[in-house]
Amino acid sequence: MQNKYEKLFEPVKIGNVTLKNRFVMAPMGPQGLGDSVGGFNQRGIDYYVERAKGGTGLIITGVCFVDNEAEHHSMPSTPCPTINPVHFTRTAREMTERIHAYDAKVFLQLSAGFGRVAPPVDPDLKPVSASEIMNRWVDIPCRALTKEEIHRIVKRFGEGAAIAKNAGFDGIQIHAVHEGYLLDQFAISFFNNRTDEYGGSLENRLRFAREIVEEIKKTCGDDFTVTLRYSLKSFIKDWRVGALPGEVFEEKGRDLPEGIDAAQLLEQYGYDSLDVDVGCYDAWFWNHPPMYQKKGLYIPYARAIKEAVNGPVICAGRMDNPDLALSAIEDGSCDLIGLGRPLLADPDYVNKLRFGQTELIRPCLSCHEGCLGRMVHYGWLNCAVNPSCARERITELKPVLKKKKVLIIGGGVAGCEAARVLSLRGHQPMIYEKTDRLGGNLIPGGTPDFKEDDHALAKWYENTLKDLSVPVYYNTEVTPEMVRKANPDTVIVATGSRPRVFGLGDDSKVFTAEEVLLGTRDPGSRVVVLGGGLVGCELALWLKNNGKEVSIVEAQDGLLKLNGPLCFANISMLLSLIESKGISVYTGSKAIHTTEQGVLIETGAGKEELNADSVVLAVGYDSENRLYDELKYEVRDLYILGDARKVSNIMYAIWDAFEVASNI
């Protein structure tokens, strides 16, 4: 059978390692995947093996530190081969052997440390860096690494690589002349003001990275493959300030000409491949692109590197669209496709693509809620749309002994996820949805072009439930009498939520965000959005992108104050976009009533009238749980899920549904 994506499944070499296809699992922070002695725990092993099982040609682990003296990392932090080499080898060997069983290769990512971008946790320990500069997050000065410390870290890289080689790893990726981590702080003159042989010229600033690859090659042999995570351009406007796409600014970090020169030098030093992106912690929304960045955003930068070096180039960064990935390979922009978050969302992405089942690939939303959001807040790597990510063993679905007829009321994400899991286990679920499509709040939420993957998730549920032969009854509002007549074994109420509304006097021009997003109400050309949470801010951005004059009125003292564990990359980019596009923001303010000209608001400075054709409410949702209350004394096996239970976000609707459906 002809597959249009055959070129993505051609074998390709990195150094002396031959990969079965062009797909690479991009390195992502392995929080929660290591144990207290520096090895991989069972969750970590299962997590990486699952992606190899799913068809990925090369697995690159998340960051593993080689040194714990210059920069202290409390354990369990991430795996570390040099803390207890025997234990590391024991746990890693199990993982590499299992990965190799699926004809995949695996590289260990080794790190010199975070430097100025590490959040300080001990007031008595100064963070380290190339020079005495300020920490990224707080006003604490870093101390400069001594030459003795640099030499020790270089030695540890050689030791760590040798241990990794013995543990079955096929190669090493160095973390990183990328994203402003410690090696990058040495490489970028904005951070490096040293006067010794590790500062000054570009060659001196790259000396640390050069000595690392030379030490590994000396220890493990010239034929042992070493790659480098590399950022071509920094996008730093100033300390802790990043530039937006298309913005004209003076680059304070690494700019393109020096980035290309550095790439050529790094290849000369012995790096077999460059894994390319752009950005820095001061411009974090480049390295960790939220949905507000376009798909394939690194392709032009990968192409610039590809034209300058001889070795293979890896390009990640929202590359989940297979047509985009194919075009990047065909036009020579890169040699390999990096998939990070898409493999969290669907570990079987590569096999599904190989078999032509693109409609069954679960999409990544670029929301960062399950991955970076939970990593920062809870020290744990997960995925919003895939509850099994990094929990593969404990969430393994168990077949049922007795099939149950399960009536699911509501076809939002909670109802759909429950039906999916129940069907996989052998139950007989059926969904009743009052509208003409599945998805619930994904439908209005996915209207802005930058939220296209919300609609893709709704479509994925539709395709998956069809593939599982789950019956879905549309345009059907369930009543208690219908439930009694159906006589199901189990009932799941997933009736969602309704937008919160309140009167403002003349409400003829007061609409809900949902009405505007669905196109049932025309907001006019001048719009005041009440509510500066995620819904309100994204609505305002979308309206502004469509030529509207927009203001946001928020009662809190800032925007995005009452949301879940949003990733800093998403927050900072969304706030920067709101500012750069000239959206007026009134915080610590509330609407009083509508006027003939618009709406009267009360601010900290007094009352002010805003001209507006419409006032759009984005002030939250209330649970729609009336049907549950009517059934709770009649149905013994009754559950309430999603917003109907508690108004939250996509992640917790899916996760709660998975939990309940796994145990019915």
N, C-alpha and C positions, 0 to 999 in steps of 0.2 A: 504493500500500500504506500503510495506516494505521500510524503509528509513535507509540507512547505518549509518546515524548520530543520530540515536534515543538516544544514550547514552548522547549526548549533550543536549537533551531536557528532561532529568530526573529532577524532583524537587530536590532541595538541600537547606540546611539550613546554614545560617550565624547567630550565636547566636540564638535568638528566631524568626528570620525572615525566612520564607520559600519562596524560589524563584521558579518560574514555570519552569525555565531551568537554564543551567549553564553559560549563557552569561551575562556579565557585561559591561556596558558602562564605559570605563576607564575615570577617571577625566582628563579634559583638560581645560586650561585657559579660563575663561568665559569673556574675554574682549569684550566689546560691548553688553553684555547681562544683565548688571545691570543699574539701574537708579541713579540719583544724590542723592537719599535719602536712598540708600542701599538696595533697593528691586530688584526684577527681572523685567526687562522690557518685553514688549510683545514679542519681538524677542526671548528673552531668554526662556520664557515660551513655545513658539511654537517650539523652537529648541529641548528642552528636551522631550516634548510631542511627537514629530515626531519620536524620537528613541524608545519611549515606544510603540507607535503605530506600529512600525516596528518589534515588537516581542521581544525586549531585556528584559531579566528577571529583571535586576537591573540597574537602572540609578544612577551613582555617579556624582554629579555636579562638576564643576570646583571649584577652590579655592575661599573660602569666608573668609575674615579676621574677627577676633573677636575683635581686638583692633586697635585703630587708634591714639594712643598717643605715645607709645614708637617708633613705626615705622609709619610715616605718609603716608596715601594713599589718593591722591587727588581723588575726586569724579567727575563724575562717574567712579569708578575703577572696583570693583567687588561687588556683593551683600554682605551685612554685617548685620547679624541679630541684632547686639547690637546698631547700630546707631539710628534706629527708629523701635523698635520692632513691633509696631502696623502696620506700613506700610510694613515692611518685611513680617509679617504674612499674611497681606491682599494679597500681590502679590504671595507669595510662596504657600499659600493655594489654590489659583486657579490652580497653576501648579501641586501640589501633587494630588489634586482631579482628575484632568484630566489624570495624569499618572496612578493612581490607576484604572481608568476606563478600562484600557487595561490590567489589571491583572499584572502590573509591580510594583516593589518596587523602592523606591528612597531614597538615602542617601545624606545628605549634607556634603560636604567636608569643614571642618573648619581649619583655618591656624593660627599659631602663628606669622607668618611673613616670610619675605625673608632673613633678615639679610644681610650678606656680599654679597649676590648675587643680591641684588636689585640695579639697575642702579641709582646712585645718581642724583637727579633732583633739589635739593636745596642745594647750597654751604654752607648755614648756618646751615644745619642739618646733623650731622654725621650719617652714617648708623650704625645700631646696630649689635651686634653679641654676642657670648658667651664671647669673649675676645677681647682685642685690637689688631685685626689683620687687614690686608689690604682688601679693597673691591675687589671683583672678577674682575671688569671691569676697574677701574681706581685706581691710586695710592692715594687713600684717606683712612686714617685709620678709622676703625670702633670703636665705643665705646662699652664697655661691659655693658650688661643689669645689672641693679641693682637687688638685691633680691626683693625689693619692686615691681619693674616692673614685675618680673617673677610671683610673687604672684598675682598681679592684672590680668595678662594675664591668669593665671590658673583659676581665678575666672570668667573671661569673657568667658572662654570655657564652664564652667558650665551654665552660663546665656544663651550663644548662643545656646547650645544644648537644653536647656529647651524651648527656643523660637522656635527652629526648630521642636521639638517634637510637640508642640502646633500647628505648621503650617502644620503638617501632614507628616513630614519626618519619615521614618521607622527606621532610624539609622543615625549614624555619621561616616564619615571617617576623621581621623586626618592627617593633612598635616603639617609636615611629618618628620619621621626619614628616610629621603630619599632625594637624589639629592643634598645634601648640603644646604638645606633650614635651617631656624633658629634652629628648633629642632635638626636637624642633626649636626649643628655646635656645639651644646652642647654635642651631643653624640659621636663625633669623636675627639680623643685626638689631632689630627693634628691642629684642630681649637680651641680647648678648653684647655687653660692653667690656668684656675681658681684654686684658693686654698681654696675656701669655699665648702659647701656641694654640689654644682653643678659642681664640677670639681674633677679630680683625678681618682678614680676607675671607672670601667664601670658602677657600680650601681649608683654612684654619677652623672655620665654624662647622665644617663638615668632618673635621678630624675624628671626633667622637664616633660618628656613624661609620667612618672608614675603618677605624681600629676594631670596631665590633665585627664587621664582616670578615676582616682579615683574621681575627682571632678564631672565629668559627671555622673558617676554611682551614686554618692551621691545625685546629683540634680535630675536626671531623673529616677533613679531606676536601680537595678542590672540587670534587664531583658532588659534594653534598649541597643541595639546593637551598639558597637563602634569598628570600624576597623582602621587599620593603614597602610598608604602608607610607604613602607619599602624597603630600598636599602641594599642588603646583602653585597655588595662589592663596593668600591669607584672608583677603577682604576685611582688613582691619582699618577702620577710620581713625581710631584712637584707642587708648586703653579702655577695654570693656565695651567698646562700641563697634558694631559691625555694619557693613554696607549692604544695602538691599540690591536685588537683581536690577540691572540697568542703571543704577545710581552712578553718577560721575563723582569721583572722590580721589583723594590722594592716598595711595596705598602705603600704610605704615609697616606692613609686614613683608612677606615675600611676594614680589610681583612677577608677571609672566616671564620677562627676559631672564631674570635671575633664576626663576624656577626651572626653566629649560636648561640653563647652564648647570645648575645643581643636579638635575636628572642625568645629564651626560657624565658628570663627574662620578656620581653614585654608581652608574653602570660600570665605569672604568675601575672603580674600587672593588668590584666583584659581585654586586647584587644581580641576581639572575632575572628578576622581574620587578616591575613597579606596579603597585596597587594604588591607583590614582583617584584622588578627589581634590576638593578645594575647601578652604575655610580654616577656622581657628576657634578656640573657646571664646574669644572676643566676638566672634561672628558665628555662633554655634549652629545657627539655622542653615548653614552651608554644609557642615559635616554631618548633621543629623536632620536631613531635610523634611520638614513637615509638609502637609498637603498644599501649603501655599507656594511651594516651589514646584516648578514644572517637572514632568517626568523626564528622565534621562538628562538631568541638568549637568552631569559631569562629562558628557560625551565630547563637547568641544575641547575640553581640557585634556581628556585622554588622547584625542586626536593630535593635539599639539605635542604631547609627549611621544606618541607613536612615531611621529615624523622626525623626532630628534634622537631616538635610541634604537638599538637593534633588538633588544630583548622583548619578550611578550609583555603586553600591557593589560592589566585587569581594570575594568570599569564597572563600578556599582552605582548606587544613587538613584532609587526609584526606577529600576530597570525591569520591573515586573511585566511590562507590556511586551509580549514575545515578538511582535512585529518591530518594535523599536529596537529590541536586542538584536534581532536578525539584521536590521539595516546597519547597525553599528559595526557588526562583524563584516558585512558585505562591502561597506564603503571604507574599510580599513581603519576605522576609528580606534578599535581595540581588538585584542585577540581572545579575551575571555570575559564572560559576563558575571559580575558579582551580584549575588542575591543575599541580602541580609534579612530585613524584616519580612519580605515575601516568604522566606523559608520558615520563619516563625509561624506565619499564618497558615501555610500549607507545606509541610515537609515533603509531600509527594508532588510538588510543583513540576519537577523535571520529568518524572515518569508520566505524569498526566499529559504534559506537552509532547513527549515522545510518542505517546499513543493517540494523540489528536483529541484529547479530552479537555480542551481549553475552557469549555463552559463549566467544568467541574473544579477548576482551580479556585480555591478560596482566596479572595483578594485581601491584601493589606490595605488598611485605611490611612496609613501614615499619621495615625493619631498619637503615637508614642505613649499611650496610656498604659498598655500592658508591659511594654519593654522599658524604655527609659524612665517613664513616670514612676513605675513600681520599683525600678532599680534605685532611683534616687530616694524615694520615700521609704521603701521597705527592704532594700538590699536584695531584691529578688528579680530574676529575669522571667517574664511571662509574655503572653500575647492577648490582646483584647478580644480577638475573634476566634482564637484557638485555645480553649481552656486546658488542653492537654500539653501545651508547650512547656517544656522543662518539668513536666509532671507525668511523663508518658506512662510510667509503670503504675502509679497510684490511681490514674484515671482510666486504666484499661477497661474497656466495656465488657461486662459479663453477660453472656446469653441468658435469657430468661427460661425458667422451667415451666412456667404457666403463662401463656399469652393473655394479655389483657386488652380489652377494648377501651381506648383512652380518647376522650372527647376534649379537644383543645379549643378554647374559645379565644380567638384573637390570633392574627397572622403577622404580628410584629416579630422582632428578632427573638424574643423570649419564646413565643409560641412555636416559631419555626425551628429553633434549636432543640426545643423539647421534642418535637416531632421527629427530627433527624435522629437524635440519640435513641429515642424509643424504638424507632423502626430498625436501626442497626442492631439493637438488642433482641429483636424478635417480637415486640409488641405490635399492636394494631392501632396506631394513632390516626386521627382524622382532625383536620383543622376547619373551623368555621370562621370566616373573615367577613366583616360587615361591609368592606369596600370591595373594589374590583381588582385589587392587587395586594401582594404580600409586601411586607417591609415596615409597616407602621410609621414611626417617626423618621425612618431612613428616607422616606419619599420626599417630604418637604426639606429635610436636612440635606439631602443630596442635590438639591436644585442648583446651588452655586457651582460653577465649573470646577472650582478647586476642591469640591466635595464629591466628585464623580464616583469615587470608589464606594460611597454609601449606596448609591444606586447599583453598583456592581455587586455589593454584598447581598442586596435584596434579590438581584437576579440569580446570584449563586444559590441562595436558598430555594428559589423557585426551581432551578435546574436540578438541584440535589434531591429535593422532595419528589420531583417527577421521576428522577432516576431510581428512587427508592419505592416508587408507586404509592406514595402517601396521598390519599384523597384530600382535596382542598375544595371547600364549598364557599364560593365568593358571594358577595352581596347578600349575606345572610346574617342578620342580627339575632343572636341566640337569646331565648327567654327561659325562665325556669321551667316552664311547661315543656319546652322542647327537650330539655335535659332529662326531665322525668320520662318522657316518651321514648327517648333513645336508650335509656337504661344502661349507661356505660359502667364499666368496672371502676374507672378513674376519671376524674374531671380536673383539668388544668385551666384556671382562669388567667388569661394573659391579655386583659382588655385595655392595657396601656394607661394613658393619661390624657387629660384635656388641658389646653392652654389656660392659664390663670388670667382672668379678665376682671376689670373693675371700671366703674363709670367715671367719666371726666366731664360731665355736663352734656354738651352736645356730642353724642358718640357717633354721629354719622360719618365722621372721618377717622374713627378709632378702629383699627384692625389688629388682628393677631399676626405674629410673625408667620405662622403656618398659612394663613390666608394669603399673605403677600407672596410667600415662597411657592405656593401651589398655583398662583396666578388667578385666584378667584376674586382678588381685590387689587385695584390699581392704586398704588400709593402716591401717584403724581410725581412731580419733579423735586419737591422739597419734603424731606421726610425727617421726622424726629422719632428715634428709636428709644423707647423706655426700657432700660435694662442693659447693663454692660457686662453680663456674663458671656459665656462662649456663644450662645445662640444670638444674642444681641450684637456682639462684635462681628461675628461672621456675616450676619445679615447686613450690618452697616457696610462692611467691606464690599459685599456683593452689590449692594445698591449703588455704592460709589463707583465701582467698576462699570456699572451700567449707566453712568452719567447723571446720577441723582445728587442733589445737595443734601448731605446727611449730617445729623447731629445725634449724639448719644447722651442720654440723661441717666445717671446711675446714682443710687442712694448711698452706696459704699464710698469709701475715700479713694478708691481706685478701680480700674477695670479688672475683670477676671478674678475677682476675690473669692467667689463662692463655688468654684468648680472643684472637681476631683483632682487626683494627682496628675495634673497636666505637666508635660515636659517643658523645661525652661526654653528649649529651642522653639516650641510652638508658641509659647507665651510671648517671647521676645520678638519673634517675627511678626506675629499678629499685631502687637502693640506698635511696632515700628511702622508697619504698613498703614495703620490707622492714622498715625501722626504724619507720615510722609504724604499721604493722599489728601490731607487737609480736612479730615473728618473732625468736626467740632465735638469736644468732650466736656461734659459738665458732671463732675463727680461731687459727692456730698450734696446731691440735689434731688428734688422730686417734683413731679408734675402736680399742679393744683387743679387746673381745669382747662378745657379747650376754649379758644376764643375765635372770633371771626377771622383773625389773621393766622392763627395757629394754635399755640398752647402756652399757657403761663406756667413758668416753673419757679421754684424757690431754691436759691443757691445760698452758699455761705455769705455771699455779698448782698443778698436781698432778692427781690423778685425780678424776673426778666421774662419778656414775651419773645418766643421764638416763632418766626414765620414758618408755616408748614402747611402742605396740602394734606398731610396725613400724620397721624400719631400711631406708631406700631408698637404693640405690647410684646415684649420679650422678657417677661418677669417671672418665668417659671411655669411649672405644670402642677396639676393636682391629680392624684391617683384616681383612676376610674375603677372603683372596686365595688360598685353597688350590686352587681350580679353575684359576686363572691359572698357578700353579706346575706343575700337572699338564699343562697345554697348551703351555707356552712352548717346548718342543722339538719340538712336532708341528705347530703352526700358524705359518706364515710371517708372515702379516699379522695380528698379534695386538696388542691394546692393552688396557691396564688403566686404568680411570677411577674418579673419585669416591673415596669412602672406602676402596674396595678397594685403591687405590694409596696414598693417604695420608689419614688421618682429618682432615677439615677442616670447612668449613661449606658452606651451600647455594651461596654465590657461587662458590667455587672448583670445586665439582663441576660447576656449569653452565658456567663459563668454560673449564675444561679439556676438557669434552666438546665444546663449540663449536669449540675450537681443533683438536682431533683430527679431528672429523667434517668440518670445513671442508677438510681436506687429504687425505682418503682418496680 
